[in-house]
Amino acid sequence: MNIKEAADRLGISARAIRFYEEKGLISPVKQTSNGYRTYTENDIWRLQTIAALREIGMSLQDITQALGEIDQGNQQRLEEYLELQQAVMYAQWVELKRMLDTTQRMIDLNRQDGPLDVSHLHDLADSSRRLREARQNWHDRWNYDMQAAIHDQRVQAANDRLPRQTDSNISIDSGPEAMQATVESDREDGPDHNGDEVRSQKNSRTAHRPNSDTTYPADAGSRSKDLRVGAGPFNIYDNYDEALEQTASWISPVAGEKGLDIGTGTGNLAGRLLERGAAMTAIDQSREMLRTCRTKYPEMHVKLGNFLALPFADQSFDFVVSSFAFHHLSPDQQQLALQEMQRVLTARGRICLTDLMFVDAAHRKTYIQQAEAAGHEDQLQTIKERHFPLLDGLCGSLEDAGYVTKHIRHNALLHTLLAVPLR
């Protein structure tokens, strides 16, 4: 068929078809006699595919790459492009939802009795702008696509050079049911459960604040692990296996519960929860990490995405976990991430974060001072490049959102934090 017939059949303009040809997306045969283009059924199918991908907002560059994957029969790579576009749309939706919420708050302020303080509107707009910028400014400075092939070896090397933890104060306990018992004991001024720090909205934060003595002695807060700068070489994955096992144990999924692992990497934490019977979904912004994850756990649902715009509908999961990834976000982005976790959780959904964290601002200051005095440039560089959150601040944010929290320390910086809703 000629270009007019093709355009009429597809419901698009002849000009659009010529544009796609100029961009190299289609290559119709030209008749030798008059140079007119002839469009085959394959050309029509290709134009339909281009139109479908344009309909979901995919760029011409991505469409070109997606068509290449289709031509090679690579369904997995095509799915990655579609998931990436879906993640973009979810990010736009999350941003639009926030704008709608901000507009409604402005309307509510305008309806209040008395004269309107316009500065409140300015504050809301400024807050909305900062959050939008925080969402847009994240990028992968560490190039995890390049690290994917050796990630598991790096992690295992960090664990192999460390002795297994046998301290009874750091023993693994059971999941949310045990936490509830712990909370009840705490309300009755009972002892900490297995040395865990437990906090709830009804308790004074000061009473349950982790020890902030500037010397961080080894026996502080019924702990046997020191909060000071370590003498040996610094590795971000120290006590990795212990921390992941603690996370999986505290979540303790019921068979069939839906879980989300954010920043899954090669799926090590999600895999442990999968083995415990959870229906796991794992997301990461690194295609290569996810490919390794798919190979290791073919039954797991893996998807491109990140903390700041989770590509899922509201109330999709029974629990959310993350390990060794939260510190890649700035403080503003970490608050956005907590909001996104809460959005995709069911009413009884729980959160468990395992990551390097400072106990509080005093701990961060002292740790940095000790690292400087000891000349530990590797620790100082890591702290500079990442945003290790403050544990007391995270607990406070989650408690303000209606959760009861508890946490356990694995080494000077590594903690596991569990949050279960009170409602």
LOVEX-853819 format. One record per atom (N, C-alpha, C, O): residue in three letters; z, x, y. Coordinates in pm, whole numbers, plus 50000, padded with zeros to 5 digits. Layout:
alaZXY...
This chain:
met500005008549880met500005000050000met500005008850124met500395020450119asn499555003050235asn499535010650359asn500875009450431asn501785002650382ile500995015850546ile502285016550614ile502755002850663ile503944999850662lys501774994250707lys502164980950754lys502694972650639lys503694965650654glu502034973350524glu502494965850407glu503874970950361glu504734963150321ala504054984050366ala505354989750328ala506454985150423ala507544981650381ala506144985250553ala507134981150653ala507494966450635ala508664962750643asp506484957950612asp506754943650593asp507604941350468asp508504933050469arg507314948550362arg508064946750237arg509524950850253arg510414944450197leu509764961550327leu511124966950342leu511894960750459leu513114962050466gly511194954050548gly511864948250664gly512274958550766gly513244956550839ile511544969650773ile511804979850874ile510504982350951ile509454977450912ser510574989751059ser509404992151142ser508565003551087ser509075012551020ala507275003151117ala506385014151080ala506825026951150ala506655037951097arg507375025451270arg507855037051345arg508985043951270arg509035056251266ala509895036051211ala510995041851134ala510465049551013ala510975060250979ile509445044050947ile508875050750830ile508265064150871ile508445074250803arg507535064150984arg506955076751032arg508055086951066arg507905098851041phe509145082051123phe510265090851158phe510835097551032phe511095109551032tyr511045089750926tyr511585095350802tyr510615105450741tyr511025115350680glu509305102850758glu508315112450708glu508375125450788glu508295136350731glu508525124250920glu508615136151005glu509825144750967glu509785156950976lys510905138250925lys512135145350887lys512075150750744lys513015157150697gly510965147950676gly510805153250540gly511495145150432gly511645149950320leu511935133050464leu512635124850364leu511665118150267leu512045115150154ile510435115650310ile509405110150222ile508125117950244ile507925124050349ser507265117750143ser505985125050152ser504875116450090ser504415119449980pro504445105950160pro503385097450105pro502065105050094pro501795114350171val501245100949999val499945107249979val498975102550087val498955090750123lys498175111750139lys497165108350238lys495805107250169lys495425115750089gln495095096650202gln493765094850146gln492815105450204gln492835108150324thr492015111350119thr491105121950164thr489995116650253thr489485123850339ser489625103950234ser488495098450309ser488825095850455ser488015098650544asn490025090450480asn490365086650618asn491715091950667asn492075089950783gly492465098450580gly493755104150620gly494895094050628gly496005097550667tyr494605081350591tyr495665071250595tyr496675073950483tyr496325078850375arg497915070550511arg498965072450411arg498955060950311arg498715049350346thr499225064550187thr499345054550082thr500755055450023thr501205066249984tyr501445044150017tyr502845043849973tyr502925038049832tyr502505026749807thr503475046049743thr503635041749604thr504975034449587thr505775033649680glu505205029149466glu506485022749437glu507635032649449glu508735028849490asn507395045249414asn508435055449428asn508775057849575asn509935059849611asp507735057549661asp507995058949805asp508815047149858asp509715048849940ile508485035249809ile509215023249851ile510685024249807ile511595021149884trp510885028549683trp512265030149633trp513025040349718trp514195038349750arg512345051249754arg512995061649833arg513335056449972arg514415059350025leu512425048950032leu512695043050163leu513855033050156leu514665032450248gln513935025350048gln515055016050030gln516365023650021gln517375019450077thr516355034849950thr517565043149937thr517975048750072thr519155048550107ile517005053750149ile517295058950283ile517905048150370ile518885050450440ala517305036150366ala517805025050447ala519235021350407ala520065018250493ala519515021650276ala520855018250229ala521885028450277ala522975024850319leu521505041350271leu522425051750315leu522605051550466leu523695054250517arg521545048350539arg521675046850684arg522555035050720arg523275035250820glu522505024650638glu523305012650664glu524795015550662glu525565009050734ile525225025250581ile526645028650577ile526985040050673ile528085045450670gly526015043750758gly526295053250865gly526115067850827gly526575076550901met525455070850716met525295084650674met524275091650764met523255085850802ser524565104050798ser523665111750884ser522405115550808ser522385115550685leu521335118850883leu520075122850820leu520255135450736leu519645136950630gln521095144650784gln521345156950708gln521985153750574gln521585159250471asp522985144950576asp523635141250450asp522695133250360asp522725134650238ile521845124950421ile520875117350341ile519915126850271ile519585124850155thr519465137150343thr518565147050283thr519205153550162thr518565155050057gln520475157450176gln521185163850064gln521425153949951gln521315157449833ala521745141449986ala521985131249883ala520715128349804ala520765126849682leu519585127549873leu518315125249803leu517995136749710leu517455134749601gly518325148849752gly518115160349665gly518925159249537gly518435162549429glu520175154649551glu521025152849432glu520465141849343glu520505142949220ile519935131149404ile519335120249325ile518125125449249ile517955122449131asp517295133349317asp516095138849252asp516465147349131asp515725147749033gln517625154249139gln518045162949029gln518905155548927gln519345161348827gly519135142648952gly519945134748858gly521415138148859gly522115135648761asn521895143848970asn523305147948980asn524135136549039asn524325135749160gln524615127848952gln525365116148997gln526695119949060gln527135113549156gln527335130249008gln528645134149062gln528525138749205gln529335134849289arg527525146949235arg527345151749371arg526985140249465arg527455139949579leu526165130849418leu525835119149499leu527085111149529leu527285106449641glu527945109549427glu529195102349447glu530065109149552glu530735102449630glu530055122349555glu530835129749654glu530345126649795glu531155124849887tyr529035125949813tyr528495122649946tyr528885108549986tyr529225106050102leu528825099249891leu529205085449921leu530695084549953leu531095077250045glu531515091849879glu532955091749905glu533275097850041glu534165093250112leu532535108350075leu532735114450206leu532415104550317leu533145103650416gln531325097250300gln530995087150401gln532035076050405gln532375071050511gln532535072450288gln533595062250283gln534835067150355gln535485059450426ala535185080050336ala536345085650404ala536165085250555ala537105082450629val534945087950601val534665087150744val534875072950796val535455070950903met534415063150719met534565049250762met536025044950762met536455037550851tyr536795049550663tyr538215046450662tyr538915052650783tyr539795046450843ala538515064950818ala539105071250936ala538815063251061ala539675061651147gln537585058151072gln537225049851187gln538015036851186gln538445032051291trp538205031251065trp538965018751055trp540425020751092trp541015012551163val541015031651044val542415034551077val542565036351228val543525031451288glu541605043451289glu541675045551433glu541505032351509glu542195030051608leu540605023951463leu540415010951528leu541665002251513leu542054995251606lys542285002851395lys543514995151372lys544604999651468lys545344991351522arg544715012651488arg545725017651582arg545415013151724arg546325009651799met544155013351761met543775008651895met544104993851913met544544989652020leu543874986051807leu544224971851813leu545724970051831leu546164961651909asp546504977851757asp547954976951769asp548414980651910asp549294974251967thr547814991251965thr548184995552101thr547824984752203thr548594982052295thr546654978652187thr546244967952277thr547214956152270thr547564950352372gln547644952752147gln548584941652132gln549914944852199gln550534936052260arg550354957152189arg551604961052256arg551464960052407arg552404956152476met550294963552458met550044962052602met550084947352643met550634943852747ile549494938752559ile549524924352586ile550964919352585ile551354911552673asp551754923652488asp553144919352480asp553934923952602asp554764916452654leu553674936252649leu554354940952770leu553974932452891leu554814929552976asn552724928552898asn552244920653012asn552864906753014asn552984900653120arg553244901752896arg553804888252886arg555304887752915arg555874876952927gln555924899352928gln557364899552954gln557664894053093gln556844895053185asp558834888253105asp559264882953234asp559454894253334asp559784905553296gly559244891253460gly559434901253565gly558164909053592gly557174907453521pro558204917453693pro557014925153730pro556654935353621pro557534941153558leu555364937453601leu554884946853501leu555014961153551leu554544964553660asp555654969453470asp555714983753500asp554474990153440asp554414992653319val553484992853525val552204997953477val552365011453406val551535015153323ser553415018753438ser553625031753374ser553785030153223ser553445039253147his554305018553178his554435016153033his553045015652968his552855020852858leu552095009453036leu550735009052983leu550145023152975leu549465026652879his550425031053079his549945044853080his550545052852963his549855060652897asp551835050552939asp552505057652829asp551905053952694asp551685062652609leu551635041052675leu551035036652550leu549645042752530leu549295047352422ala548865042652638ala547515048352629ala547575063252601ala546775068452522asp548515070152664asp548655084552643asp549085087552501asp548585096952438ser550015079552449ser550465081352311ser549315079052214ser549155086452117ser548525068652240ser547375065652154ser546375077052157ser545805080652053arg546145082752275arg545205093952288arg545685106152209arg544895112552139arg546975109352219arg547515120952148arg547385119251997arg547055128751926leu547645107251949leu547535104851806leu546085105751761leu545795111051653arg545175100751843arg543755101651808arg543325116251800arg542605120151708glu543755124251896glu543415138451895glu544035145551776glu543415154251715ala545275141851743ala545925147851626ala545145144851500ala545035153351411arg544605132751491arg543845128851372arg542515136451366arg542025139751257gln541935139151482gln540605145251485gln540645160551475gln539655166751438asn541775166551509asn541815181051524asn542145188651397asn542165200951398trp542395181651287trp542705188951164trp541445195351108trp540375189251109his541575207551059his540485213850986his541065223650885his542195228450899asp540275226650784asp540715235450676asp540495249950718asp539395255350706arg541565256250768arg541475270250811arg541545279850693arg541315291850710trp541875274750575trp542115283650460trp540955283650361trp540965291250264asn539955275250385asn538755274750301asn539105273150153asn538865282050072tyr539685261750120tyr540135259449984tyr538965257849885tyr539155259249765asp537765254849935asp536615254649845asp536445268349780asp536135269349661met536635278949858met536485292449806met537635296349714met537465304549624gln538815290449735gln539985294049656gln540105286349525gln540915289849439ala539305275749510ala539475266749396ala539405273849262ala540195270949172ala538465283149247ala538235289649118ala539425297849072ala539635299648952ile540225303049167ile541345311749128ile542705305549163ile543735312049150his542695292949206his543945286749251his545015286749142his546145291049165asp544655281949024asp545655280948918asp546175294648876asp547355296148843gln545305304748876gln545755318248841gln546745323548945gln547735329948908arg546485321049073arg547395325449179arg548765318949163arg549805325449174val548745305949136val549995298749120val550775304149001val551985306449010gln550085306148889gln550765310748769gln551315324848787gln552385328048736ala550585333148861ala551055346748887ala552365346548965ala553245354748940ala552485337349058ala553725336249136ala554885332149048ala556015336749068asn554625323448950asn555685318648863asn556055328848756asn557215329848717asp555055336348707asp555315345848599asp556245357148642asp556965362648559arg556245360548772arg557085371648816arg558495367148851arg559305375348893leu558795354148835leu560125348948868leu560825344148743leu560185338448654pro562125346148733pro562875340548621pro562995325548635pro563035320348747arg563055318648524arg563245304148528arg564615300848583arg565585307948556gln564715290048661gln565985286048719gln566835278948615gln566385269448550thr568055283648598thr568945277448500thr570225272248563thr571105267448492asp570335272948694asp571525268348763asp571725253448740asp570815245448764ser572905249548695ser573155235448668ser573095227048794ser572835214948787asn573325233248910asn573235225649035asn571815221749068asn571615213049153ile570805227849004ile569415224749032ile568775217848912ile567555217848899ser569575212148826ser569035206148705ser568185194048737ser568365187448840ile567235191348647ile566335179948665ile567065167248622ile567645166648514asp567005157048710asp567595144248670asp566505133748662asp565325136948675ser566885121448641ser565885110948621ser565425105348754ser565725110848860gly564685094148747gly563955089248863gly564705080448958gly565905082348979pro564025070549018pro564615062249124pro565885055049082pro566755052649165glu566005051448951glu567225044548909glu568435053448928glu569495048948973ala568275066348892ala569375075748911ala569665077749058ala570815079749097met568615077149139met568825078649283met569665067249337met570565069449418gln569395055049291gln570165043649339gln571635045149303gln572515042049383ala571895050149180ala573275052649141ala573895063249230ala575075062449266thr573095073249264thr573575083749352thr573935078349488thr574965081849545val573075069549540val573315063649671val574595055449670val575385056149765glu574815047749563glu576025039649556glu577245048749555glu578235046049622ser577165059649476ser578285069149472ser578525075149609ser579675077049649asp577455078149679asp577575084249812asp578245074549909asp579045078749992arg577915061749899arg578525051949989arg580025050749966arg580775046750054glu580435054249844glu581865053649811glu582535067049832glu583635069449782asp581855075749909asp582385089249936asp582545097349809asp583425105949800gly581695094649711gly581755102149587gly581035115449601gly580465118249706pro581045123649497pro580405136849504pro578895135649500pro578355125449455asp578195146049547asp576735146449536asp576355146749389asp577055152349306his575205140449359his574705139649222his573925152249189his572875154749248asn574425160249096asn573775172649056asn573495181649175asn572535189449172gly574295180749278gly574095189549393gly573035184949488gly572715192249583asp572445173149468asp571395168349557asp572005163549688asp573125158349690glu571265165349798glu571655159549925glu571135145249928glu569955142949901val571985135649961val571595121649963val571905115750099val572965118250155arg570955107750153arg571135101950285arg570665087450281arg569725084050208ser571295079050359ser570845065350375ser571085061050517ser571825067650591gln570465049950556gln570615045150692gln572065041650723gln572495042750838lys572815037550624lys574185033150649lys575155044850659lys576335043050691asn574675056850631asn575545068450636asn575265076750761asn574145076650812ser576255083750809ser576065092650923ser575175104150884ser575395110550781arg574165106950967arg573305118250937arg574055131350947arg573735140950877thr575045131751033thr575825144051046thr576565147050916thr576645158650874ala577105136650854ala577865138650731ala577005144050619ala577485151450533his575705140350619his574835144550510his573815154850554his572855157650482arg574015160350669arg573095170450717arg573205183050633arg574315187750607pro572075188750588pro572145201150511pro572855212050590pro572825212250713asn573475221050517asn574245231550582asn573405239150683asn572285243350653ser573945241050803ser573195247850908ser573915260150960ser573645264851070asp574845265450882asp575515277850918asp574465288750938asp573575290350855thr574565296151046thr573525305751080thr573425317150980thr572415324250978thr574435319250897thr574345329750796thr573805324550664thr573385332450579tyr573795311350644tyr573295305050523tyr573835311550397tyr573075317350320pro575125310550376pro575715316650257pro575225309950130pro574765298550130ala575345317550020ala574795312749894ala575495300449842ala574895292549769asp576775298449877asp577495287049822asp577515275149916asp578265265649894ala576705275450023ala576725264450120ala576235251550057ala575235251549984gly576945240650084gly576505227450040gly576385226149892gly575485219249844ser577255232549815ser577275232249669ser575985237749609ser575645234449496arg575275246049685arg574055252349636arg574375266649590arg575325272849636ser573545271649500ser573685285549461ser572515293749511ser572465305849488lys571545287349577lys570365294549623lys570485297549771lys570905289049849asp570115309449809asp570295314249945asp569185309250035asp568025308449994leu569555305750159leu568585301250258leu568045312650341leu567235310450432arg568465324850313arg568035336250394arg566675341350348arg566165337650242val566085350050431val564825356650397val564995364450268val565975371750251gly564045362850177gly564125369750050gly563825384550063gly563115388750155ala564365392349971ala564145406849974ala562815410649914ala562225420849951gly562315402549819gly561075405949751gly559855401049827gly559985395349935pro558655403349770pro557415398849833pro557375383649843pro557825376549753phe556845378749954phe556825364449980phe555595358049915phe554485363149928asn555805347049846asn554705339449789asn554975324749809asn556055319849775ile554015317549862ile554205303549895ile554445295049772ile554995284049783tyr554045299849653tyr554165292049530tyr555355296049444tyr555385292549326asp556325303149498asp557535305949422asp558185292949376asp558235283149450asn558675292949250asn559355281249191asn558435269049182asn558905257649188tyr557145271449167tyr556135260749165tyr556365251049050tyr556455238949071asp556455256148927asp556605247448810asp557895239248818asp557895227348788glu558975245848858glu560255238848871glu560165227348970glu560665216348943ala559515229749083ala559415219549188ala558545207949144ala558865196349171leu557425210849076leu556555200149029leu557245191748923leu557095179448920glu558005198448834glu558735190948732glu559795181948795glu560025170748749gln560445186948899gln561435178848970gln560775166549032gln561315155449025thr559625168549093thr558905157549155thr558545146849053thr558805134949074ala557955151048943ala557555141548839ala558765134348781ala558685122348751ser559875141548764ser561085135548708ser561685125248803ser562105114548760trp561735128548931trp562285119049028trp561415106649042trp561945095649056ile560105108149039ile559225096449045ile559375088148919ile559415075848925ser559445094848804ser559665088248675ser558875075348663ser559475064648657pro557545076048659pro556735063848665pro556885055048542pro557025059948430val556855042148564val556745032648455val555285032648411val554385034048494ala555045031148283ala553685031448230ala552795021548305ala553125009748318gly551675026548353gly550725017948423gly550915017448573gly550075011948644glu552025023048625glu552195023348770glu551085031348834glu550625041248779lys550665026848953lys549575033449024lys550155043749121lys550965040449208gly549725056349105gly550225066949190gly549095074149262gly547975074949213leu549425079549379leu548475087049459leu549045100949486leu550175102249534asp548265111249456asp548625125149487asp547725129949599asp546505131049582ile548315132949715ile547545136849833ile547505152149843ile548535158749830gly546325157549866gly546175172149866gly546395177649727gly547115187449709thr545775171449630thr546085174249490thr545685188149445thr546225193249347gly544735194549515gly544255207449468gly543545205949335gly542605198149322thr543995213349235thr543395212349102thr544115202349013thr543865201748892gly545015194349071gly545605183148999gly546835186148918gly547165178448827asn547535196948946asn548675200748862asn549805190648866asn550385187348762leu550145185548984leu551205175548993leu550725162148939leu551425155748861ala549545157948979ala549005145248931ala548895145148779ala549115134848716gly548555156748721gly548455157548576gly549775155048506gly549815148648401arg550865160048563arg552185157748503arg552545142748507arg553135137548412leu552185136148614leu552475121948626leu551555113748536leu551965103448482leu550325118348519leu549395111948426leu549945112548284leu549865102748210glu550505123848247glu551095125448114glu552285116348094glu552615112947980arg552935112348202arg554075103148194arg553665088448197arg554515079648203gly552365085948194gly551895072148181gly551425065648309gly551045053948307ala551435072848422ala550985066948547ala549455066548553ala548785075048494ala548935056548623ala547505055948653ala547295063448783ala547545058148891met546835075948773met546835084748889met545475085348960met544405085848898thr545585085049092thr544455088049180thr544815100549257thr545925101749309ala543895109949265ala544165122649333ala543105124749441ala541905123249415ile543545128149562ile542575130749669ile542785144749725ile543885150349723asp541705150249776asp541735163249840asp540505164149929asp539505157449904gln540585172350033gln539435174250121gln538475184750067gln537385186550122ser538855191949960ser538035202449903ser537245197349783ser537835193149683arg535925197549794arg535085193349682arg535315202049559arg535385197149447glu535435215249582glu535575224349469glu536905222449396glu536955223049274met537975220149472met539265217249408met539145204749321met539655204449209leu538475194449373leu538345182049298leu537485183749174leu537725177349072arg536485192349181arg535655194749062arg536485201148951arg536355197548834thr537335210548989thr538235216548890thr539195206048835thr539465205748715cys539705197548923cys540615186848881cys539935177448782cys540535173548682arg538685173848810arg537935164948719arg537775171348581arg537895164548479thr537515184248580thr537335191248453thr538635191248372thr538615189248251lys539755193548441lys541045194148372lys541525180248328lys542115178848222tyr541255170248412tyr541775156748384tyr540655146448403tyr540625139448504pro539735145548307pro538585136548321pro538975121848334pro538195113848386glu540165118148287glu540585104148294glu541205100648429glu541505088948454met541405110548515met542005108148646met540945103848747met539815108748744his541325094748836his540415090748943his540595100449059his541655100949119val539575108149090val539655117849200val538705113549310val537665107449285lys539075116949434lys538345111649548lys538515120949667lys539595126549688leu537465122649745leu537555130349869leu538375122649971leu538195110549987gly539265129450039gly540085122950142gly541155132350191gly541295143450141asn541915127950290asn542995136250343asn544145127450391asn544055115150390phe545225133950433phe546455127150471phe546255117050584phe546915106650585leu545365119950677leu545365112950806leu544595099950805leu544745091850897ala543785097650704ala543065085050690ala542805082850542ala541705085550493leu543805078050471leu543695076450327leu542645065850296leu542735054650347pro541645069150214pro540525059950191pro540845048950090pro540145047249989phe541915041350120phe542355030650031phe542875018950114phe543285020650229ala542835007250054ala543334995250120ala544864995550127ala545505003350057asp545434987250211asp546884986150223asp547484982150088asp546884974650010gln548704987250062gln549504983549944gln548744985749813gln548744977149725ser548104997449801ser547325000449680ser548115007749572ser547685008049456phe549275013849608phe549955022749514phe551445019749505phe552065014749599asp552005023149388asp553445021549364asp554215033849410asp555415032949438phe553555045249417phe554215057249468phe553165066949522phe552005066749481val553605075349614val552765085849671val553505099049656val554705099849685val552805109449612val553395122749600val552475132849669val551285130349691ser553045144149702ser552255155249755ser553055168149734ser554275168149747ser552355178849701ser553045191649680ser552265202849745ser551045203849730phe552975211349818phe552425223449879phe551195220549966phe550265228649972ala551195209150032ala550045205550116ala550465199850251ala549715201250349phe551625193650259phe552055186950382phe552145196650499phe551925192850614his552465209350470his552645219250578his551325223450642his551345231050739his550205218650592his548915221450657his548715212850781his547785215150858leu549575203050801leu549455193950914leu550375198351027leu551445203851004ser549935195751149ser550805198151265ser551915187751266ser551805177751195pro552975189651345pro554055179551350pro553555165451382pro553975155951317asp552665164051480asp552115150751511asp551335145151393asp551425133251362gln550565153651328gln549795149251213gln550695145451096gln550365136351020gln551815152251081gln552745148850974gln553305134750993gln553485127450896gln553585130951118gln554055117451144gln552965107151111gln553255096551055leu551725110351146leu550615101451111leu550485100250959leu550235089350907ala550665111350890ala550555111250744ala551625102350681ala551335094950587leu552845102950731leu553905094250680leu553545079550700leu553795071350612gln552965076350815gln552555062550840gln551465058150744gln551475046850695glu550515067150716glu549445063950622glu549995061950481glu549545052950409met550955070250440met551575068450308met552205054650297met552035047550198gln552945050950400gln553605037950399gln552595026450397gln552845016050337arg551465028450463arg550435017950468arg549885014950329arg549685003250294val549635025250248val548995023150118val549995020050008val549595017449894leu551295020250039leu552315017449938leu552655002649931leu552564995350031thr553044998249813thr553574984749797thr554954983949863thr555504994049905ala555494972049871ala556784970049939ala557884978449877ala558804982649948arg557824981049748arg558834989149680arg558345003149652arg558965010449574gly557265007049714gly556665020049687gly557535031649735gly558205030549837arg557515042549662arg558345054049692arg557485066349723arg556325067149683ile558085075649794ile557415087749839ile558175099949789ile559405100249795cys557465109949739cys558115122349699cys557265134049747cys556115135749708leu557855142149834leu557175153749892leu557845166549844leu559065167949852thr557045175649795thr557525189049759thr556785199049844thr555555199749840asp557515206749921asp556855216150011asp557875225950067asp559085224350050leu557355236150134leu558205245350205leu558645238850335leu557815234250414met559955238450357met560525231950474met561715240050523met562425246250444phe561925239950652phe563175245050707phe564185233650704phe563845222050726val565435237050677val566465226850671val566585219650805val566645207350810asp566595227350913asp566685221751048asp566225232451146asp565795243251104ala566305229551273ala565825239051374ala566615252051372ala566045262851393ala567915251251346ala568745263251341ala568325272251225ala568285284451239his568005266151111his567545273850996his566225280851028his566045292550994arg565295273751092arg564015279951128arg564205291951219arg563615302551199lys565045290151321lys565285300951416lys565885313151347lys565435324351368thr566905310951264thr567565321951196thr566645328651095thr566645340851083tyr565865320651023tyr564955326150923tyr563935335450989tyr563665346350940ile563375330951101ile562395339151173ile563045351951225ile562445362651218gln564265350751279gln564965362551329gln565215372651216gln565025384651235gln565615367751100gln565875376550987gln564575383050937gln564575394750900ala563485375450937ala562195380950894ala561725391750991ala561195402050949glu561925389351119glu561555399351219glu562385412051203glu561855423151208ala563695410351182ala564585421851166ala564245429851040ala564375442151038ala563825422850936ala563505429550810ala562075434850807ala561695441950714gly561275431350909gly559895435950914gly558995429150812gly558015435150766his559305416750775his558515409450676his557335402550745his557395390650777glu556275409950766glu555115404750838glu554415393650762glu553845384550823asp554455394150627asp553775383750549asp554435370150571asp553755360050586gln555785369950573gln556475357350599gln556205352250740gln555965340350759leu556255361150837leu556035357150976leu554615351750996leu554415342151069gln553645358050931gln552265353550944gln552085339750879gln551385331250934thr552705337650764thr552615324750697thr553245313750782thr552675302850794ile554395316550839ile555065306750925ile554215303551048ile554155292151093lys553545313651101lys552695311751218lys551475303251187lys551065294951268glu550895305151069glu549655298251032glu549895283850987glu548995275550995arg551105281050939arg551385267850883arg552465260850965arg553055266651057his552705248350930his553695240251003his554735235150905his554735223450867phe555635244150863phe556675239750771phe557555229550843phe558135232650947pro557665217450790pro558425207050860pro559925209750855pro560395218150778leu560665202550940leu562125202850936leu562605191750844leu562275180050863leu563375195450743leu563825185950644leu564635174650707leu564455163050673asp565535178150799asp566345167550860asp565485157950941asp565785146050947gly564425163051004gly563525154351079gly562745144950989gly562565133251022leu562265150150874leu561545141750780leu562445130650727leu562045118950720cys563655134350688cys564605124350638cys564865113850745cys564895101850716gly565055118350870gly565305108950979gly564155099350999gly564385087351017ser562925104350997ser561755095651015ser561645085350903ser561355073650929leu561885089750780leu561795080550668leu562925070350670leu562715058650637glu564115074550708glu565245065250716glu565005054950826glu565335043250810asp564445059450939asp564125050051046asp563095039751001asp563055028651054ala562255043450904ala561235034350852ala561765025650738ala561005017850681gly563065026750705gly563655017950605gly563825023850467gly563935016350370tyr563845036950456tyr564015043550327tyr565395049950316tyr566025053150416val565835051550193val566975060150164val566405072750102val565485072050020thr566945084350139thr566355096950096thr567365105650022thr568575104650042lys566825114249938lys567615125249882lys566685137049862lys565465135549856his567275148949852his566455160949843his567195171649767his568415171249751ile566435181349719ile566995192449645ile566245205049685ile565045204649713arg566955216349687arg566365229049727arg566075237649604arg566905238649514his564895243749602his564495252449491his564595267149528his564875275549442asn564365270349653asn564575283849703asn564805283049854asn565035272149906ala564755294049922ala565115294250064ala564345284050147ala564875278650243leu563085281350110leu562265272150188leu561775260050109leu561515249550168leu561635261149981leu561015250549902leu562015239349870leu563085241749815his561625227049906his562455215149881his561605204049818his560385203649835thr562285195349748thr561685182749703thr562465171449768thr563695171049761leu561745162149831leu562345151149904leu561835137949845leu560635135749833leu562775129349808leu562425116049754leu562885105549853leu563995106249905ala562025095649878ala562345084349967ala562025071349895ala560905069249848val563025062649888val562885049549822val563245038749923val564275039949989pro562455028249938pro562755018050040pro564015010150007pro564295007049891leu564755006950111leu565964998850093leu565644984150079leu566404976750016arg564524979750135arg564184965450135arg563894960349995arg563594948549977
